[in-house]
Amino acid sequence: MRYFFFSCAALLSTVVSAFAQTSSGKVIDTQGVPVASFGETIPIDRAWNISFPESDPPIPGNFFTGKPQDWTKLRPEAAKVNFGTALYTSAIDLLHPEEADDWILDLGDVHESARIFVNGQDAGTARCAPFRINIGAFLKPGINLLEVYVTNLRSNRIAAPSGLCSEVNLIPVYYDVPSADEVIAQARLVNDYFMQKYPDPLRVVPFPSRRRVYESNIWTRGVYYEGLMALYDVDPQQRYLDYTMDWGDKFNWDMRNGKTLTRNADNYCCSQAYIDMYRIYGEDKMIANVTKCMENILATPEAVSDWTWIDAIQMGMPALVKYGVTMQKPEYFEKAWQMYEWARERFLNKEEGLWWRDKDFCPPYTTPNGKNCYWARGNGWVVAALVRVLSELPADDAHRAVYEQDFRDFCRAIVKYQRADGTWNPSVADPDDFGGPEATGTSLFLYGLAWGINTGRLDAAEYGLAVARGWNGLNRICIHPNGFIGYSQGSGKEPKEAQPVTYDRIPDFEDFGTGCYLLAASEVSKLRR
């Protein structure tokens, strides 16, 4: 049985909270930093049943009421003078409890203490005002059984109020971005999972469905090291550099398969991390092959049309610009612009600010529901590229204004498609086209949005909630306790590939999803520093 009695001493105990609620519905900490906001209150007022599992004198039977009420107002005379425990039972109907970061059950006026069970699970005890308790972890989609055991005092022998004496409400809670230390701690968890699983940077990447293996300096690993170097900027640990150094050395700081003169952006994506390492260590071996690769691209007129898919914008454009900045050669900025402009004119829907993945997805192609097909990760690659390029380019670059406008247009567009749980669907504009949380696109969008706020390009008042909901949703829904990233779509080029995307399914490559997450964490960690 689940009824409980509490001593007067326990009932008189108080809890000193570190938080206070403001009139605006925000919760602030003792330093005045916002930590949460409340959504619209949901009354639980449809049907309640009251029974008495323990009572002196006994009160048999069940009493049905539309709302919870002081049990001394029930018909039996014994209820006016009894001492005991009443069980208040009702139901909470929530279609999508995951839409909020948490849920608070507000019991209102309680005499004198209450123990709460949700779906048969002990959610805790409320012993003093305010009689509130967090129950989000126990809720499920649909009907939820709510049981509240209320124990009164012996003073009810003189007809004192007893039980739930006011309305009961459910309050959605939306947490703001955690502190920098908390964000970095979560990034370490995710990164440590990867580094411990793949301690040897030279280890090949198996791809069973294609019956082949890949060397680990392909684009997937290049993106991981982009994220690791971004993490190093906010969490400067030598082991990150050692891991990157080992990787670069084993591949001779060269492009995929040793093809130094490749023009395939996927194959020279690794050069972004090589350049970062060169900036730290200044060793010629780190930049020599990058120089050969970049010079070949610069000298080849046909390279202007190399980026025939939008992923290539992220794999290639930051490499050209970072190299140009590092070597003080602005001609690479112009080459990067020419290649970007070629892709932009073909794949950017300028009316909506979002990108089609390649020529196969431009109109008249649509999703099965007749909507534009904007693949989340593909669009994420573009915004990541814009962040990385705008972070490098000189202020007076001739094409900066276009990049800046494309970035703002994208951010304005993407927040409109954010899911209620804070993540984004694989098919951005069509939730019915393989809908559900997807970690890689969500991470890249958060990278862009958080960077925009941090650099003053985006108004925190307008975009801050999207980042907070996105970061909390990403971590609540996708990240396992051991740091594994669930809901991570494997390699591909459209929403339907690498399906189903689920919490437990391991994608074909774990590296690039980790890199995307670390990029997001690197910028989100700066929001509350």
N, C-alpha and C positions, 0 to 999 in steps of 0.2 A: 504493500500500500504506500501511497505517496503523500500522506498528510503529515504535517510537521507542526510542532509547538515551539515557541521561542520564549525565552525568559524576558522579564522586564528589562534586565540589563542589556540584553542584545537589542531589544527594540529601541532603547534610548541611545545606542551607539550611533556615532555620526561618521560620515565619510567626507574628508576634506578633498575637494576636487581641485585639480590643477587647471581646470578649464572653466570658462564662463560663457554664457550665451548672451549675445547682443540683441538689440531690438530688430536688427536687420535679418535675423535668422542665421547669422554666422556664429561659429564657435571659435573663440580666440584662446590662445595660450597665455600664460602669465606675462609674456613679453609682447603681447599684442599682435602676434603673427596669426593670420587666419589659418585654421586647420580643417574646417569643415563647414558645410552649409546644409540646411534642411530643405527638403522638398515639401510638396503639399501634403498636409495631414490627411490620413485616411481613417475615418471613424469605423470602429468595429461595433456595429449597432443593429445587426439584422436579427440575430437569434441567440439567446443565451439560455443555458440550463444551469440551475443551482441545485446542488444536493449537499448532504451533510454526512461525510464518511465518519466523522467523529464529532459528537456533540453531547453536552450534558446540560439539560435533559436531551434525550434522543429526538431527532426530527426526521422521520422517514419520508421517502418519496422524492419526486423531482418537481422543480418549479421552473416553468418556462416564462421567460421575459424577453421583450424586444431589445432591452438594453440592460447592462449590469446595474444592480441597485443594492442599496443598503439592505442587508438581509433582515434587519429588524422590522422592515416594512412589509415583509411577507405575511401571509395570512395566519400561519400557526402562532399561537400565543407563546409557545416555547421559544420561537425565534427572537422574541423581544428580550429574553433574559438568559439565553444560553451562553455557554462558553465552549468553544470548539473550533473546528476547521470546516469551512465550506469549500466545495469544489465548483468553480465557475467554468463552464465549458462553452466554447464557441468555435467558429471556423474563420480562417483568414483565406480569402480567395485572391491569389496573385498570379496573373498570367506570366509575368516576367520579373521575378524578384531580383534577377541579376542586373536589372537596369540601374539599381542603386549600389553604392559601395557597401552599405550596411542598412539595417532597419532597426529602429528603436521602438519598443513597445512601451507606451506611456499609459500607466494604469490610473493616473489621476489621483484621486483621493482614496487612500487605502487605510483601513483600520483592521489589523494593525501591521501585519506583515504578509508578504506573498511569495510563494515559490511557483515558478513558471515552467511549464513543459510545453514544447512545441514538437508536434509529430512524435510524441513519446519520449523525446530527449530532454534531459534536464538543462534548461537554459540559465538557471541561476535563481537567486533570491533577492528580493527588494525589501529592505527592512526599514527604510526611512525615506522621507521626502527629499528630492523628487523621486517618485516611484517609477523609475525608468530602467530599462534593461535592453541591451543589444541582443537581437535574436536573428540577425541576418544569416548567420552560419547554419541555422536550423531550418530555414525556409526552402521550399521547393516550388517549382511551377505548379499552379493549380490550387487545389484545396489543401489547407494546412490545419491540423487539429490544434487548438489552443486550450490548454488546461491551466487554470490558475487556482492554487490552493491558498486560501486566505485564513489566517488564524487571528482571532480577536483576543482581547484581554478579559480577565475575570471581572473587570469593572462592568462588563455587559450585564452582569446581574442586576444593574440598575439602569438597563436599557440605553447603554451608550451606543453610538453608531458602530456598525460592524460590516466588514466585507469590502467589496468594490462599490464605493459610494458616489462615483461620478462616471462620466463616459470614458471609454477606453479607446485610445487612438494608436495608429501605426504611422511612424514618421520615417520617410526615406532620408538617408544621409549620404552626402556626396563629399568625400574627403578632398582637400586640396593637395597639392604636390607635397610629398614628404620632404624632410630636410635633406641637404646635400649628403650628409653622412649616411642617411638611410638609403638614398638612391645609389650611392657608390657601393654600399654593402650588398645591395641586391645585384648590382653589376658584377661584383666580385664572385658572388654565388654562381651566376650564370657562366661567367668566364672560367671559373675554376672547374666547373663541370666539364667544359670543353677541353681545357688544358690537361686535365687528369685522364680523360678518355683518349686523347690523342697526344701523348707525350712526345712522340717522334714526329717532327714536322715533315719528314721525308716519306712517311707512311702513305702508300697509295690509297686512293679513295675508291672503294668498290661500288659498282653500279650494276646490281644483279639483273635488273630488268633489261639492260642493254648488253649484258654478258661481256662486260669490259671493266677495266679499272682506269682511273685518271690519276695523273701526277698531281701532287698537292700544291702546285703553284698556278692552277687554273683560276678562273675568275672567282669561283666560290671561296677559295682560300684567300685570294687577294682582298675580297670584301671583309673577310674575318680580320685580316691584319689592319685594314683601314679602321675598323672598330676598335681593335686593340690599341692602336696608336692614339686614337681619340680618348680611350680610357686612360692611357698613360698621362695625357695632358691634365686630367683631373685627379688621378690616383697614381702618382709617379713611383711605380715599383720597378726595381731593376729586373725582376724576373720577367716582366713583359718585354723588355728590350732584349734580354738573353734569349727568350723564346723566338723573337723575331730575327735576331742575329743568326741563330742556329738554322732557321728556315732559309734566310737569304744565302748563307754560306753554302748550304747543301745544294742549292740550285744555281750557284755561281752568280747570283744576282742577275739572272737572265730571265728571258720571257719563257712562256710555256714551251716545253719540248726543246728548249735551247734554240728556238727560232728567233734570233735577235731582231731580225728585220720584219717581223710580223706587222701587219696593219689591222689585224682582227682585234678589236678593243677588248674582247674577253681575254685575249692572250697576253696583252700588256697591262691589264688592270693591276697586276702585282707591282708595277713600277711606282704606284702611288706610295706604297709602304717603303719601297726602296729609297725613294726621295726623302721621305720623313727620316729614315735612318741616316741618310747622308747628311741631312741638316744637323743631326745630333753628333755624329762621329766624324764626319768629314773625310771618310776613307774613299779613295778613288774607285776601288772595286765596286762600291755600292752604286755608282752613277755611270760607270763606263758603258755598260750595255744599254742602260736607259738612254744615254746620249745617242748611241747608234740607232736605236729604235725611233726616237723622236726625230732625229735628223732625216731619217728615211721618210717618215710621214710628211715632214715639212717640205721635202724636196719632190714629193709626188703629187702632181696636180689632181690626179684621179682620186686621191685620198679624201677630197672634199665630200664625196658621196659614199664614204665608207660606212657611216652610221645608219644602216637601213632598218634598224630596230632600236627602240628607245632605251633599252637596257644599256646599249653601247654609249649613250651620252654620259652615264655615270661611270662606266668602266674606263672611258677614254678621255673625256674633256678635262677632268681635274688633273690627270697626268700631264697633259700638255701645258696647262696653265701653271701647275706647281713647278714643272721643269723650267718654264720661262721665267718665273719669279726667282727660282733658285740660281739660275745661270745668268740672270739679268738679260734675257733675250725676249723682248716684247713681240717679236715676230711670231712666237708661238701663241700669243693671245689672239692674234688675227687669224691664224690657222684654226684654232679652236672655234672661233666665231664662225668662220666659213662652214665648218663641218656641222656646227650646231644649227646654223641658219638653214642649211640644206634639209636637215631632219625636221626642223621646226615648221618649215613651209609645207611639209607633207603630213605630219602626224599630230600637230597641235590643233585642237578645235578651239580657235580663238574666241568663239562666242561663249564657250563654257569654261575655258581655262584648263581643260584636262586633255590628256594625250591618248591617242590610239596606239597600240603597241607596234604595229608595222602595217604595211600596205594591205595585208590580209584582213585587217580589222577596221579599216577606214570604211565610210559609207560606200555602198549601200549595206555593208555588213551590220547586223544588229545581234543582240542577244536573242534567245528564243522568245523573249517577251517583247521584242521590238524596240529595245533601248540601246543606246550607244554602249559599246563594250569598252569600258575603261578598266583595264586590269590593274588591281591595286599595286602589286609590287612593281610593275612597269612604271606606273606613275610615281611610285616611291623613288625609283631610281632617278627619275628626272629631278625631283625636288632635292634629293641628296646631292646631285651634281651641281645644282644651282647654289646650294649652301656652300659646297666646297670651292666652287669657282669664285663666288662673291667674297668669300673669306680671304682669297688670295689676290684678286685683281687690284691693280692700282686704282685709286679713286677717280682718276681722270681717263680711265679706259674708254675708248670710243663707243663701246657697245654695252657698257655697264647698265645704262638706263633700260635697255631691252631686257636684260637678265633680271633686273630689279622688278620690272613690271610683270614679267612672266612669273616670278616668284610670288608676288602679291596676288596675282590673279589665281594662281594655283591654290594658295592657302585659303582664299575667300571661297573658292569652289569646294574644296575637299571637306571643310568642316560641315557643310550642309548634308553630307552623306555619312556622318559618323553614326554608328549604331547606338542604340540606347544603352548598351553595356560599356560603351566607350571605345570599342574597337571598330575596325572597318571590315566590310565583306571583301572576298576576293574579287568580285565584280562590283566595282564601286557604286555604280548607278542603278544596279538591279539586284536587290536583296533576294530575289527568287531564282537567281542564276548562281547556283552553288553558294547560297548564303551561309553566313556563320562567321565567327571570329577568325581572323587570320593575323598571325603575329608579325610576319615580315613587312607587309605593307603598313600595318599599324605602326611598327617601330620607325620606319622611314618617314611616315607622315609626322610623327611626334618629333623626330629629329629636326625636320624643317620648321614646324610650328614653334618649338621651344627656342631654336636658334633665332627665329624671327623676333620673338619677344625679347630674348637676351640682347639682341643688337639694336633694339628700338624700331625695327621695321614693322612690327605688328603690335597693336595695342593690347596690353595684357588684360584690360577690362573686357575686350571683345573676344580674345582667343585663349585666355588663361583657363577658362572652364573646360574647353575642349582638350587642352593638354592634361589638366588634372584628371578628368574623366578617362582620357585615353591611357595615361600612365597607370592609373589605378586599375583600370579594366584589364590592361595587358598583363599586369602582374597577378591580379586576382584570378583571371580566367586561364591564362596560358602557362605560367611559370610553375613548374613542379617544385616541391620542397628541396630537391637535390640540385636544382638549377637547370634541369632539362626544359627546353622550350616546347610546349605543346601547341597545337593549332598552327604549325609552321608548314606552309605549303612548299612542297619540294620543287625541284627545278621544272621549268616549263615556260610557256609563253601566254597562257590564258587561264581564266578562272576554272575551267573544267579539268585541267591537268593536275596530276598528283593527288587526286581525290580518292577516298574521302580525307578531308583535313580534320583531324580529331585531336583530342587532348593527349592520347597515349601513342599515337602513331609516330614513329621515327621517320623523318624525311630522308630522301636519298642522300642529301648533303646536310650535315648539321652546321657546317662552318659559316656559310653566308648568313643564315638566320641569326647566329650568335653575333656576327659582325653588325648586322642591322640593329640588334638590340643594344649593343654597346655604343653605337653612334647615338641612339636616342638617349641612353643614360648619360652620356657625356654632356649633352645640352640640358636635359631636364635637371641634372644635379646643380646647374648654375642658377636656376630660377630662384632658389631661396638662400643663396649664399650671401 
